[in-house]
Amino acid sequence: MTGSILTPRYRTAGLFLLLAAVWGGTYPAVTVGLESFPPILYAALRLDVGAAILVLYVGRTQDYWRPRNPRDWAAVLAGGLLTLAGYSILQNVGQETVPSAIAAVLTGLIPILTIGFAKVFLPEETFGLTERIGVGFGFLGLAVITRPDPANLLSGNTVGQVVLVLAAASFALGGVLTQRADAEMPFPSRTAWAMVVGAAFTHLASLASPSESVSLVRVSVGGLLGLAY
């Protein structure tokens, strides 16, 4: 009886640690990739890869594989434009001037900002004293690690950190609005279509950027490995 109760807990904890390790490796991979690709185009190409894999996957495994109603589309658009495109673009732009370790730490703002957005858009969500104390410690920890200096507010590093905070905000807001949509579409299918929307929007953003061009791509082993990761 005890083993049957504890096993799911250990499994969940193990999967969470695996996710943290894989996601944490994203930031060094982005830094490496930015040496070969313009930041927005790099984000678009990464979303292209994800979209291609996920669309093939849901096409083979899901009966409910495409949006069927306005709520599905609302979730897909929120996820594609904010959680994926907005986050990826801002994350890559920010990491041009901010070390990957600091970028990873600033990602810790996502759950903190999610609570704030949920208070606005999901009023039925309740947060007790423990959650509020956790948010406070989260902000304190970020301040200690990033050490904001009023004398350097306009430095490249500080501006990059602000962009990374906006990236976390985009991710958090997209997640909350996706939940608010209350879509019937299964999570894998919703994510696949959000990838498609996010990739398309990010390519348009890259084309619209005066500082980006395919001619700036410098193909390298490191860049390709970063893209594959």
trRosetta pair geometry for C-beta under 8 A, 3 or more apart (Angstrom, degrees):
i j d omega theta_ij theta_ji phi_ij phi_ji
1 4 6.0 -59 -152 34 28 108
1 5 6.7 23 152 -17 63 107
2 5 5.8 -61 -154 35 33 109
2 6 6.2 16 158 -10 70 113
3 6 6.0 -63 -139 43 30 101
3 7 5.9 40 164 -37 68 106
4 7 6.2 -39 -136 19 25 116
5 8 7.5 -69 -178 30 29 98
5 9 7.4 16 142 -9 62 115
6 9 5.4 -65 -159 40 46 115
6 10 6.0 41 151 -19 80 106
7 10 5.8 -57 -146 38 32 107
7 11 6.1 33 156 -21 66 107
8 11 5.4 -54 -144 38 33 114
8 12 6.2 35 157 -20 67 104
9 12 5.8 -54 -149 36 29 109
9 13 6.3 26 154 -16 64 108
10 13 5.6 -55 -145 40 32 111
10 14 6.1 33 155 -20 66 107
11 14 5.8 -56 -147 37 28 111
11 15 6.3 26 156 -16 64 106
12 15 5.9 -56 -147 38 30 108
12 16 6.3 32 153 -21 64 106
13 16 5.6 -54 -148 34 31 113
13 17 6.5 30 154 -17 64 104
14 17 5.8 -54 -149 36 32 109
14 18 6.4 33 152 -19 65 106
15 18 5.5 -53 -147 37 34 114
15 19 6.3 38 153 -21 66 104
16 19 5.7 -52 -149 36 31 112
16 20 6.4 33 152 -20 64 105
17 20 5.6 -51 -146 35 33 113
17 21 6.4 33 154 -19 65 105
18 21 5.8 -55 -149 36 31 110
18 22 6.3 25 156 -14 66 107
19 22 5.9 -58 -144 40 30 106
19 23 5.8 23 161 -13 67 113
20 23 6.0 -57 -137 44 25 106
20 24 5.9 31 159 -25 62 111
21 24 5.7 -53 -144 34 25 114
21 25 6.7 26 156 -21 59 104
22 25 5.9 -58 -159 31 31 111
22 26 7.5 49 143 -38 59 90
23 26 5.5 -30 -168 -3 44 120
23 107 7.9 -173 149 146 116 161
24 27 6.8 -46 -175 15 45 106
24 104 5.8 51 -140 -144 74 136
25 28 6.2 -54 -161 43 54 104
25 29 6.0 55 145 -23 76 112
25 229 6.6 -112 128 -175 108 133
26 29 5.5 -67 -152 42 32 115
26 30 6.2 36 154 -26 71 103
26 229 6.9 178 -110 132 54 110
27 30 5.7 -44 -145 29 32 112
27 31 6.7 35 153 -19 61 102
27 95 7.0 -167 -156 -113 79 137
27 100 3.9 139 141 -170 99 96
27 101 7.4 143 118 -65 142 25
27 103 4.9 166 -143 87 124 115
27 104 4.5 -105 -12 -61 161 95
27 107 7.8 -125 -66 -25 126 133
28 31 5.5 -53 -149 35 37 115
28 32 6.4 36 154 -18 68 104
28 100 4.8 118 -75 138 52 168
29 32 5.8 -54 -150 37 32 110
29 33 6.2 31 153 -19 65 110
29 225 7.5 -121 -137 122 93 77
29 226 4.4 153 -178 -140 73 74
29 229 4.0 -114 -133 80 152 144
30 33 5.6 -58 -145 40 31 111
30 34 6.3 37 156 -29 65 104
30 42 7.6 115 -148 135 75 135
30 91 6.9 -79 -142 136 164 104
30 92 6.1 -136 -167 -105 118 73
30 95 5.3 52 121 90 122 169
30 100 6.8 152 60 -113 94 108
30 103 7.6 -103 69 117 136 160
30 226 6.7 143 -81 -173 18 118
31 34 6.0 -51 -150 26 28 113
31 35 7.7 36 150 -25 55 95
31 95 5.9 -118 -80 167 73 121
31 99 7.7 9 -99 -158 144 46
31 100 4.5 -84 -31 -57 134 118
31 226 7.9 -140 62 -124 44 139
32 35 6.2 -51 -173 16 38 113
32 36 7.9 9 144 1 63 105
32 222 4.8 -120 -180 169 110 104
32 223 6.9 -159 139 -85 81 41
32 225 7.0 -35 123 80 143 97
32 226 4.2 -173 87 -70 101 129
33 36 6.0 -73 -164 44 46 100
33 37 5.8 -20 162 30 86 112
33 42 5.3 130 139 -157 116 132
33 46 7.9 43 173 -62 169 118
33 222 7.6 -151 -76 135 42 77
33 223 5.3 94 -133 -143 55 62
33 226 3.1 -152 -57 116 92 139
33 227 5.7 126 -122 -54 125 66
34 37 6.6 -79 -117 62 32 73
34 39 6.0 11 -123 -89 104 78
34 42 6.3 -89 -90 -15 60 172
34 92 6.5 164 -88 -163 111 89
34 95 6.4 -167 -36 105 153 105
34 96 6.1 -159 -175 -95 148 71
34 226 8.0 -103 -7 145 54 163
35 218 7.4 -72 138 71 66 119
35 220 7.0 -39 106 42 105 145
35 222 6.5 4 65 101 128 127
35 223 6.3 -128 76 -75 81 96
36 42 7.9 115 80 -97 78 117
36 217 6.6 26 159 -163 74 66
36 218 5.0 -122 -138 74 62 75
36 219 6.4 67 -165 -111 121 21
36 220 4.9 -138 -92 27 125 99
36 222 6.8 169 -33 86 126 84
36 223 2.6 -17 22 -94 160 146
36 224 7.6 -65 108 -32 171 56
36 226 7.4 160 31 43 121 128
37 41 5.5 -133 178 91 103 100
37 42 3.7 130 104 -76 130 98
37 45 6.8 -100 -145 22 159 140
37 216 7.7 90 -157 108 35 94
37 217 5.7 6 -108 -117 66 82
37 218 7.9 -137 -56 37 41 64
37 223 6.1 134 -20 -159 91 121
37 227 7.4 91 -19 -74 146 112
38 41 4.5 66 67 22 96 112
38 42 6.5 -165 82 -18 42 91
38 206 6.9 125 97 -145 123 105
38 209 7.7 173 156 92 138 141
38 211 7.2 163 -147 120 127 80
38 212 4.2 140 145 -128 160 91
38 213 7.2 113 -34 35 149 41
38 216 5.0 66 -50 89 105 136
38 217 7.3 -73 -3 -69 82 67
39 42 5.6 -58 -146 33 25 115
39 43 6.6 26 156 -18 62 103
39 89 7.4 92 133 -157 99 54
39 92 3.7 156 -169 134 94 109
39 93 4.9 128 129 -75 157 55
39 95 7.6 157 -125 58 120 88
39 96 5.9 -71 -66 -54 136 116
39 212 7.8 -104 47 -92 65 117
40 43 5.6 -49 -152 33 36 112
40 44 6.5 37 149 -20 65 104
40 89 5.4 20 -117 -131 85 92
40 92 6.7 171 -71 81 37 136
40 93 7.2 21 -59 -60 81 99
40 202 6.3 -169 -179 -174 82 84
40 205 5.3 -125 -168 111 135 102
40 206 4.1 -180 114 -88 110 81
40 209 5.6 138 29 -10 152 152
40 212 5.6 -70 50 -76 112 158
41 44 5.4 -52 -149 35 35 114
41 45 6.3 35 154 -20 67 104
41 203 7.8 57 -120 -117 63 59
41 206 4.5 105 -72 -142 69 145
41 212 5.6 160 -29 -169 108 127
41 214 7.3 162 -134 -90 157 59
41 216 8.0 145 27 69 147 109
41 217 7.3 -97 114 -73 147 103
42 45 5.9 -53 -147 35 30 109
42 46 6.5 31 154 -19 62 106
42 92 5.6 165 75 -142 114 148
42 227 7.2 -122 -153 -94 82 91
43 46 5.8 -57 -151 35 31 111
43 47 6.5 26 154 -15 65 107
43 85 7.6 102 143 -144 125 51
43 88 3.8 135 -156 143 117 108
43 89 5.2 -149 63 -78 171 51
43 91 7.5 128 -99 60 122 94
43 92 4.9 -128 -52 -10 107 144
43 202 5.1 -124 109 -162 103 140
43 206 7.9 -176 55 -62 92 114
44 47 5.8 -59 -151 39 31 108
44 48 6.4 41 149 -28 65 102
44 199 5.9 97 -159 -155 68 65
44 202 3.9 -174 -87 115 81 109
44 203 4.5 114 -149 -70 142 65
44 205 7.7 -175 -64 55 116 93
44 206 5.4 -74 -17 -18 143 139
45 48 5.3 -44 -149 26 36 119
45 49 6.8 37 153 -19 63 99
45 227 5.9 -37 119 -141 122 119
46 49 5.9 -51 -156 32 34 110
46 50 6.6 29 149 -13 65 107
46 88 6.7 -164 71 -152 123 135
46 227 6.2 -140 -83 -148 78 67
47 50 5.5 -55 -146 42 37 111
47 51 5.9 40 155 -24 70 106
47 84 6.1 100 -115 167 123 116
47 85 7.2 15 -81 -86 163 68
47 88 6.3 -138 -51 8 113 176
47 195 5.7 -180 -169 -164 84 76
47 198 5.0 -130 -149 109 145 103
47 199 3.7 -169 117 -83 112 82
47 202 5.7 118 25 29 146 146
48 51 5.9 -57 -145 36 26 110
48 52 6.3 25 158 -19 63 107
48 199 5.0 120 -71 -145 56 135
49 52 6.0 -56 -149 34 27 110
49 53 6.5 20 157 -13 63 109
49 227 7.0 135 -27 163 149 88
49 228 7.6 -161 -152 -117 164 41
50 53 6.0 -62 -149 39 29 107
50 54 6.0 16 162 -10 68 115
50 195 4.8 -134 112 -141 102 135
50 199 7.7 -174 60 -61 91 117
51 54 6.1 -64 -140 44 25 103
51 55 5.9 24 165 -20 66 112
51 192 6.8 104 -145 -167 57 63
51 195 3.7 -177 -86 128 76 110
51 196 4.8 122 -147 -74 128 58
51 198 7.6 -169 -66 59 116 90
51 199 4.9 -72 -21 -15 145 144
52 55 6.3 -56 -140 35 22 107
52 56 6.5 20 160 -14 58 110
53 56 6.1 -65 -157 39 26 109
53 57 6.3 25 151 -22 65 111
54 57 5.3 -53 -145 35 35 115
54 58 6.2 23 162 -11 70 104
54 188 7.0 -163 -161 -176 99 80
54 191 6.1 -107 -163 108 151 93
54 192 3.6 -163 132 -105 109 86
54 195 5.5 113 46 19 139 153
55 58 6.3 -55 -140 41 28 99
55 59 6.0 34 157 -24 62 112
55 192 4.9 140 -75 -178 54 119
55 193 7.8 96 -95 -71 91 53
55 195 7.5 -131 -40 74 90 122
55 196 6.6 71 -68 -61 126 115
56 59 5.7 -58 -146 36 26 116
56 60 6.6 12 161 -9 62 111
57 60 6.3 -74 -158 40 25 100
57 61 6.0 -20 166 14 67 121
57 188 6.8 -101 113 178 115 126
57 192 7.0 -158 59 -87 95 131
58 61 6.2 -76 -127 55 31 88
58 62 4.4 -20 -165 21 78 127
58 65 4.6 147 143 -140 100 95
58 186 7.9 171 -136 80 115 115
58 188 5.1 171 -89 128 105 103
58 189 4.6 134 -157 -93 146 69
58 192 4.7 -118 3 -9 137 158
59 62 7.5 -17 -56 45 13 86
59 65 5.7 102 -94 -173 44 154
61 188 7.4 -22 85 108 121 157
62 65 4.3 135 91 -82 105 83
62 186 5.8 -149 -137 53 130 140
62 188 6.1 -169 -56 83 138 117
62 189 5.0 -154 128 -61 167 112
64 68 7.3 -68 -153 -19 93 129
64 184 7.5 -97 -173 126 150 91
64 185 6.1 -165 146 -134 113 60
64 186 5.5 122 81 -4 113 102
64 189 6.0 -123 112 -1 74 165
65 189 5.0 -156 -141 -117 39 121
65 192 7.8 -22 -170 62 79 146
66 189 6.9 -114 -56 -173 23 120
66 193 6.9 112 -136 -74 58 133
67 72 3.7 164 -143 123 84 123
67 73 4.9 91 -180 -67 152 70
67 76 5.6 -73 -69 -18 132 145
67 185 6.1 -45 -105 -73 59 148
67 193 6.1 158 -32 168 100 175
68 72 5.6 89 37 1 59 155
68 184 7.4 -49 54 71 115 116
68 185 7.1 162 15 -76 89 97
69 72 5.2 103 54 6 64 102
69 73 7.4 -133 103 -1 35 91
69 184 7.1 47 36 27 124 116
70 73 5.6 -59 -147 41 36 109
70 74 6.1 41 154 -26 69 103
71 74 5.5 -47 -144 32 33 114
71 75 6.6 32 156 -16 63 103
71 181 5.2 142 -165 169 73 86
71 182 5.9 -54 -161 81 132 69
71 183 4.7 172 136 -101 91 61
71 184 6.7 79 89 -2 126 80
72 75 6.0 -60 -155 37 30 108
72 76 6.3 28 151 -18 66 109
72 181 7.9 137 -77 152 11 127
72 183 4.7 102 -98 -148 48 115
72 184 6.6 -53 -67 47 97 75
72 185 4.3 91 -126 -29 105 126
72 190 7.1 -134 -154 -102 78 94
73 76 5.5 -53 -143 39 35 113
73 77 6.1 32 159 -18 68 107
74 77 6.0 -56 -144 39 26 107
74 78 6.3 26 157 -17 63 109
74 177 7.6 -120 160 157 93 94
74 181 3.9 178 102 -124 111 122
74 183 7.0 -170 64 -69 85 103
75 78 5.9 -55 -144 38 29 109
75 79 6.1 22 160 -12 64 111
75 178 4.8 73 -147 -148 79 74
75 181 4.0 -161 -63 84 80 150
75 182 8.0 -146 -64 42 119 21
75 183 3.7 -70 -8 -28 148 138
75 185 6.6 -166 67 46 139 118
75 190 5.5 -38 123 -150 123 127
75 194 7.7 -75 133 -69 72 115
76 79 6.0 -63 -146 44 25 106
76 80 5.8 18 160 -15 65 116
76 183 7.7 102 -28 -96 73 161
76 185 7.6 9 -52 59 100 161
76 190 6.0 -135 -81 -154 75 72
76 193 4.6 -38 -133 110 126 116
76 194 5.2 -149 -152 -72 60 72
76 197 6.0 123 154 -12 93 145
77 80 5.8 -56 -133 42 27 107
77 81 5.7 7 174 -3 66 115
77 194 8.0 -130 -43 -114 11 79
77 197 6.3 -131 -107 -177 49 164
78 81 6.8 -61 -129 45 17 94
78 82 5.7 -27 -175 27 58 119
78 83 7.0 52 135 -9 69 104
78 174 5.2 154 159 -151 78 68
78 177 3.9 -153 -142 104 141 113
78 178 4.7 -165 95 -66 126 69
78 180 8.0 150 -89 50 170 97
78 181 6.3 -161 8 -31 139 131
79 82 7.1 -70 -116 55 12 81
79 83 4.6 -34 -148 38 55 128
79 84 6.2 45 153 -11 68 105
79 174 5.7 110 -107 171 35 112
79 175 7.9 65 -102 -86 77 46
79 178 5.0 60 -59 -90 93 131
79 190 6.6 99 13 153 160 96
79 191 6.9 -108 161 -109 151 51
79 194 3.4 -46 106 -125 115 146
79 197 7.7 101 84 60 77 127
79 198 7.5 -75 126 -47 69 116
80 83 7.5 15 -24 51 12 86
80 84 5.4 -37 -141 44 36 123
80 85 6.1 33 155 -12 61 109
80 193 7.2 -73 -60 126 125 65
80 194 4.0 -153 -62 -157 75 62
80 195 7.1 -106 -111 -18 89 13
80 196 7.1 -45 -116 68 133 56
80 197 2.9 21 -178 85 164 116
80 198 4.1 -143 -161 -44 69 75
80 201 6.8 125 145 4 99 129
81 84 7.6 50 7 53 10 83
81 85 5.3 -38 -141 44 33 124
81 86 6.2 44 148 -26 57 104
81 174 7.2 -175 76 -108 64 116
81 197 6.6 -59 -46 138 71 117
81 198 6.9 -154 -66 -94 27 70
81 201 5.9 102 -110 -38 72 174
82 85 7.3 5 -31 54 13 82
82 86 4.7 -15 -137 24 40 135
82 87 7.1 61 154 -26 48 90
82 170 5.0 -156 -167 -178 74 78
82 171 7.2 169 144 -89 81 21
82 173 5.4 -98 -178 89 145 94
82 174 3.0 -180 97 -74 108 105
82 177 6.8 78 36 39 154 131
83 86 7.4 52 0 47 14 98
83 87 5.9 -11 -180 -6 30 131
83 170 7.3 -178 -82 136 26 78
83 171 5.3 69 -134 -138 60 57
83 174 3.2 -153 -44 111 78 144
83 175 5.8 102 -95 -53 122 68
83 178 6.8 -5 -28 -31 140 134
83 194 6.9 -2 65 173 115 140
83 198 7.8 -78 78 -84 70 136
84 87 6.3 -58 -127 42 8 105
84 88 6.0 1 169 -14 53 117
84 174 7.5 -170 -2 172 58 166
84 194 5.7 143 -10 146 138 99
84 195 6.3 -161 -139 -101 163 48
84 197 7.6 114 61 81 133 84
84 198 3.3 -50 104 -103 125 160
84 199 8.0 -43 139 -38 131 58
85 88 6.1 -61 -139 39 21 106
85 89 6.1 17 165 -16 62 111
85 197 7.4 -91 -29 120 125 76
85 198 4.0 -161 -47 -147 85 77
85 199 7.7 -132 -85 -38 96 21
85 201 4.4 -7 -121 84 162 123
85 202 4.8 -154 -134 -56 92 91
85 205 7.3 138 -178 -6 111 140
86 89 6.2 -59 -144 37 24 107
86 90 6.2 10 165 -5 62 114
86 167 7.3 173 137 -130 74 56
86 170 3.5 -142 123 -171 122 142
86 171 7.6 -157 90 -53 98 52
86 174 6.9 173 45 -47 123 128
87 90 6.3 -69 -145 45 23 101
87 91 5.7 25 160 -24 65 116
87 167 5.1 87 -146 -171 57 82
87 168 7.7 73 -126 -81 97 22
87 170 4.8 -165 -65 93 66 112
87 171 4.1 65 -93 -67 134 92
87 174 7.2 -89 -29 13 114 142
88 91 5.7 -55 -139 37 25 113
88 92 6.4 20 163 -15 62 108
88 198 7.0 93 14 172 133 122
88 202 6.3 -24 85 -101 126 143
89 92 6.3 -64 -154 37 24 104
89 93 6.3 18 156 -13 64 111
89 167 7.9 -165 74 -107 57 98
89 202 6.0 -165 -64 -124 103 95
89 205 6.0 -32 -108 114 145 158
90 93 5.8 -56 -142 41 32 109
90 94 6.0 32 159 -20 66 110
90 163 5.3 -163 -168 172 86 84
90 164 7.0 157 143 -99 95 30
90 166 5.1 -125 -157 96 150 97
90 167 3.5 -169 100 -78 113 88
90 170 6.1 138 18 9 142 142
91 94 5.9 -59 -147 38 25 110
91 95 6.3 19 158 -17 62 111
91 103 7.0 94 -161 -169 83 121
91 164 6.6 66 -118 -122 55 74
91 167 4.4 122 -61 -154 70 155
92 95 5.9 -59 -144 38 29 108
92 96 7.3 49 152 -39 59 89
93 96 6.0 -37 -169 0 37 116
93 160 7.8 -158 128 -129 67 76
93 163 5.4 -103 100 170 103 148
94 97 7.2 -84 -175 46 41 83
94 98 5.5 -16 157 21 82 127
94 103 6.5 139 112 -113 111 107
94 160 4.6 118 -161 -172 64 73
94 161 7.0 105 -161 -81 114 17
94 162 7.9 -159 -115 68 111 45
94 163 3.7 -170 -82 94 95 107
94 164 3.8 150 168 -58 161 80
94 166 8.0 172 -61 48 129 91
94 167 6.1 -103 0 -16 140 133
95 98 5.7 -79 -113 61 40 86
95 100 6.5 38 -145 -92 116 66
95 103 5.1 11 -94 -84 97 155
95 160 7.2 130 -63 -171 15 119
95 164 7.4 92 -53 -85 67 113
96 160 6.7 -145 63 -114 70 122
97 156 4.2 -132 -152 153 144 100
97 157 5.6 -144 146 -87 102 44
97 159 6.9 27 73 72 153 89
97 160 3.6 -156 73 -54 103 142
98 102 5.1 -106 175 83 102 121
98 103 5.3 126 109 -61 114 90
98 106 7.8 -1 152 -1 153 142
98 157 6.0 111 -93 -149 71 68
98 160 3.9 -174 -34 127 101 128
98 161 5.7 130 -98 -67 139 66
98 164 6.0 -64 48 -32 163 139
99 102 5.0 88 65 11 85 100
99 103 6.9 -148 99 -7 43 90
100 103 5.3 -54 -146 37 37 117
100 104 6.3 41 155 -24 68 101
101 104 5.8 -52 -153 31 30 111
101 105 6.7 29 150 -18 62 104
102 105 5.5 -53 -149 35 37 113
102 106 6.3 37 153 -20 68 104
102 145 7.3 167 -123 140 76 105
102 146 6.3 97 -151 -106 110 83
102 161 6.9 -62 148 -99 127 101
102 164 7.8 135 125 52 89 172
103 106 5.9 -55 -148 35 30 110
103 107 7.0 45 148 -32 60 96
103 164 5.6 -137 -127 -125 74 144
104 107 5.6 -43 -163 14 36 118
105 108 5.8 -32 179 3 49 117
105 142 6.7 152 149 -121 101 74
105 145 5.1 -124 177 124 157 152
105 146 7.0 -175 102 -57 131 90
106 109 5.8 -15 178 -3 61 113
106 142 6.9 86 -108 -143 56 114
106 146 7.1 65 -76 -74 96 131
106 161 6.5 -172 -86 -151 148 78
106 164 4.5 60 107 131 155 125
106 165 6.2 -96 -171 -72 121 62
106 167 8.0 74 120 61 119 107
106 168 6.2 -132 146 -38 85 134
107 110 5.8 -10 177 -14 64 114
107 164 7.9 -76 -58 175 60 106
107 168 6.1 178 -128 -96 39 108
108 111 7.2 -44 -173 30 53 95
108 112 7.1 45 139 -8 70 113
108 138 6.3 -162 150 -160 109 101
108 141 7.3 -63 124 96 156 120
108 142 6.2 -163 81 -78 119 106
109 112 5.2 -70 -154 48 49 113
109 113 5.4 41 154 -19 86 110
109 138 7.6 136 -103 154 46 117
109 142 6.5 58 -68 -97 90 157
109 165 6.1 20 43 -133 175 71
109 168 4.0 70 80 142 111 161
109 169 7.5 -36 128 -53 124 65
109 172 7.6 -89 126 -36 79 136
110 113 6.2 -59 -140 41 23 103
110 114 6.2 33 156 -29 61 107
110 168 4.8 -123 -68 -157 68 92
110 171 5.3 -39 -121 94 113 124
110 172 5.1 -178 -154 -67 61 96
110 175 8.0 74 -178 5 103 144
111 114 5.2 -49 -144 29 34 121
111 115 6.9 41 156 -24 62 95
111 138 7.4 -131 81 -123 98 159
111 172 7.7 -170 -73 -108 14 112
112 115 6.1 -52 -165 25 32 109
112 116 7.2 26 144 -12 62 104
112 135 5.3 122 -136 -138 89 81
112 138 4.6 -168 -77 113 126 147
112 139 6.6 137 -154 -57 154 79
113 116 5.4 -52 -154 37 44 114
113 117 6.2 38 152 -14 74 104
113 168 5.9 132 11 133 144 98
113 169 5.3 -128 -168 -105 158 61
113 172 3.9 167 99 31 106 172
113 173 7.6 -55 142 -41 115 72
114 117 5.9 -56 -144 42 31 106
114 118 6.0 35 155 -24 66 109
114 172 4.2 -133 -69 -149 68 102
114 175 6.0 -27 -118 78 114 129
114 176 6.1 170 -149 -56 73 104
115 118 5.7 -55 -145 36 28 114
115 119 6.7 36 154 -27 61 100
115 127 6.0 69 -156 -90 113 154
115 131 6.7 169 -126 165 141 116
115 135 5.9 -103 63 -87 156 129
116 119 5.9 -51 -157 24 31 113
116 120 7.2 18 151 -9 61 105
116 172 7.8 45 53 143 91 144
117 120 5.8 -62 -158 39 39 107
117 121 5.8 -8 163 16 77 114
117 172 5.5 153 7 136 138 102
117 173 5.2 -165 -119 -100 155 63
117 176 4.3 -155 119 -4 119 164
118 121 6.5 -72 -124 57 28 81
118 122 4.4 -37 -160 49 73 114
118 125 4.6 -35 161 61 116 157
118 127 8.0 113 91 -43 123 120
118 176 5.3 -143 -75 -122 66 121
119 122 7.6 -15 -46 61 12 70
119 123 7.2 45 -174 -104 41 56
119 125 7.1 -101 -80 77 44 108
119 127 7.3 -55 -78 7 101 128
120 123 7.8 -36 172 -65 11 78
121 176 5.2 107 66 146 133 119
121 177 6.5 -57 167 -82 163 64
121 180 5.2 -67 154 -70 111 144
122 125 4.4 47 117 -8 109 115
122 176 6.2 -130 -14 -162 115 97
122 179 6.5 -9 -78 103 140 121
122 180 6.0 -133 -72 -83 90 91
127 131 4.1 -109 -166 87 94 144
127 132 6.2 117 136 -52 110 79
128 131 5.5 103 54 12 59 99
128 132 7.2 -115 113 -3 35 95
129 132 5.7 -59 -149 38 33 111
129 133 6.2 33 155 -19 68 105
130 133 5.9 -55 -148 36 29 109
130 134 6.4 33 152 -21 63 107
131 134 5.5 -53 -150 35 32 116
131 135 6.6 36 152 -21 65 101
132 135 5.7 -48 -151 31 34 112
132 136 6.6 35 150 -19 63 104
133 136 5.6 -54 -153 35 35 114
133 137 6.5 31 153 -14 67 105
134 137 5.9 -56 -147 40 32 107
134 138 6.2 38 152 -26 64 105
135 138 5.5 -53 -150 31 31 117
135 139 6.7 29 155 -15 65 101
136 139 6.1 -55 -152 35 31 106
136 140 6.4 29 151 -17 64 109
137 140 5.4 -55 -145 39 35 115
137 141 6.1 38 156 -22 68 105
138 141 5.9 -55 -149 34 28 110
138 142 6.5 26 155 -16 63 106
139 142 5.8 -57 -149 37 32 110
139 143 6.4 32 154 -20 66 106
140 143 5.8 -56 -150 35 31 111
140 144 6.4 30 154 -20 65 106
141 144 5.8 -54 -148 34 32 111
141 145 6.3 22 159 -13 66 109
142 145 6.0 -60 -144 41 30 105
142 146 5.9 5 168 1 68 114
143 146 6.6 -64 -131 49 23 93
143 147 7.5 84 165 -80 53 30
143 148 6.7 -58 -142 9 75 101
144 147 7.1 6 179 -65 26 72
146 161 6.1 113 -157 -145 132 146
148 158 7.2 88 -137 -126 80 105
148 161 7.8 -158 -95 104 91 155
149 152 4.4 41 84 25 111 104
149 153 7.7 -137 93 -52 61 58
149 158 7.6 -109 52 -80 79 127
150 153 6.0 -5 -158 -46 43 107
152 155 4.2 -15 -179 -7 94 128
152 157 7.3 1 149 62 127 104
152 158 5.4 161 124 -34 86 134
153 158 5.5 -147 -154 138 28 159
154 158 6.8 0 -1 69 6 128
154 159 6.8 27 -159 -51 41 108
155 158 4.7 89 57 9 83 103
155 159 6.9 -154 90 -4 40 87
156 159 5.9 -58 -145 40 30 109
156 160 6.1 33 155 -22 65 109
157 160 5.6 -56 -150 36 29 114
157 161 6.5 31 152 -21 63 103
158 161 5.6 -51 -150 32 34 112
158 162 6.6 37 150 -20 64 100
159 162 5.6 -50 -153 32 35 113
159 163 6.6 37 149 -19 65 103
160 163 5.6 -52 -151 34 35 113
160 164 6.4 35 150 -19 66 104
161 164 5.5 -52 -149 36 35 113
161 165 6.5 41 150 -22 65 99
162 165 5.6 -49 -152 31 34 114
162 166 6.6 35 149 -17 64 102
163 166 5.6 -52 -153 36 35 113
163 167 6.6 43 145 -25 64 100
164 167 5.2 -43 -149 28 39 118
164 168 6.7 41 151 -18 64 98
165 168 5.7 -50 -153 34 35 111
165 169 6.4 37 147 -20 65 104
166 169 5.3 -50 -147 36 36 115
166 170 6.4 42 152 -24 66 101
167 170 5.7 -51 -150 31 31 112
167 171 6.6 31 152 -17 63 104
168 171 5.7 -54 -150 36 33 112
168 172 6.2 30 154 -17 67 109
169 172 5.8 -56 -144 39 30 109
169 173 6.0 27 160 -17 66 109
170 173 6.1 -56 -142 39 25 107
170 174 6.2 28 158 -20 61 110
171 174 5.9 -60 -151 36 26 112
171 175 6.5 25 154 -19 62 107
172 175 5.8 -57 -153 34 31 111
172 176 6.5 26 155 -15 66 107
173 176 5.8 -56 -147 38 33 109
173 177 6.1 26 158 -13 68 109
174 177 6.0 -59 -142 42 28 106
174 178 6.1 35 156 -25 64 107
175 178 5.6 -53 -148 32 29 115
175 179 6.6 27 154 -16 62 104
176 179 5.8 -56 -154 36 32 109
176 180 6.3 35 148 -23 66 106
177 180 5.2 -48 -143 35 37 117
177 181 6.6 49 153 -30 63 97
178 181 5.8 -47 -157 21 32 115
178 183 7.5 -49 -173 3 72 116
178 190 7.6 113 -160 160 118 136
179 182 7.3 33 167 -65 44 58
183 190 6.1 125 93 -100 149 135
185 189 5.2 -116 175 90 101 116
185 190 4.6 126 108 -66 116 95
185 193 7.9 -40 163 25 156 135
186 189 4.9 81 65 16 86 106
186 190 6.7 -158 91 -9 39 92
187 190 5.6 -58 -140 39 29 112
187 191 6.1 28 162 -19 66 107
188 191 5.8 -58 -148 37 28 109
188 192 6.3 31 155 -23 64 106
189 192 5.7 -52 -148 32 32 113
189 193 6.6 21 159 -9 65 105
190 193 6.3 -62 -150 42 29 102
190 194 6.2 31 152 -21 65 110
191 194 5.4 -55 -144 38 32 114
191 195 6.4 41 153 -26 64 100
192 195 5.7 -51 -157 28 31 115
192 196 6.9 31 147 -18 62 101
193 196 5.3 -45 -151 31 42 115
193 197 6.5 40 151 -15 68 102
194 197 5.7 -53 -147 41 35 110
194 198 5.9 35 154 -19 67 110
195 198 5.7 -56 -141 41 27 111
195 199 6.1 30 159 -22 64 107
196 199 6.0 -54 -146 34 25 110
196 200 6.5 24 157 -16 61 108
197 200 6.0 -58 -150 37 29 109
197 201 6.3 23 157 -14 65 110
198 201 5.9 -59 -145 40 29 108
198 202 6.1 26 159 -19 66 111
199 202 5.8 -59 -144 38 27 109
199 203 6.4 29 157 -20 64 104
200 203 6.0 -55 -152 33 28 110
200 204 6.7 27 152 -17 63 106
201 204 5.7 -57 -153 36 34 112
201 205 6.4 35 150 -20 67 105
202 205 5.4 -49 -146 35 36 114
202 206 6.4 39 152 -21 65 102
203 206 5.6 -52 -149 34 33 113
203 207 6.4 33 153 -17 65 105
204 207 5.7 -54 -148 38 32 111
204 208 6.2 27 154 -16 65 111
205 208 5.7 -59 -144 41 30 109
205 209 6.4 39 154 -34 64 103
206 209 5.7 -49 -149 20 31 115
206 212 5.0 -104 -166 121 74 156
207 212 7.7 -86 -74 88 17 117
209 212 4.1 54 85 11 118 112
212 216 6.8 -107 -152 30 49 140
213 216 5.1 107 67 -11 78 99
214 217 5.7 -26 -173 -3 55 116
218 223 7.1 155 88 -35 70 157
219 223 6.4 -138 -148 69 37 135
219 224 7.0 37 -163 -50 81 105
220 223 4.4 95 54 6 84 104
220 224 6.9 -155 88 -4 44 86
221 224 6.0 -60 -150 39 29 108
221 225 6.2 28 154 -19 66 109
222 225 5.7 -56 -145 38 30 110
222 226 6.3 32 155 -20 64 106
223 226 5.7 -54 -149 35 30 112
223 227 6.4 31 152 -19 64 105
224 227 5.5 -51 -147 36 34 113
224 228 6.3 35 153 -20 66 105
225 228 5.6 -52 -145 37 32 112
225 229 6.4 38 153 -25 64 102
226 229 5.7 -50 -150 29 31 113
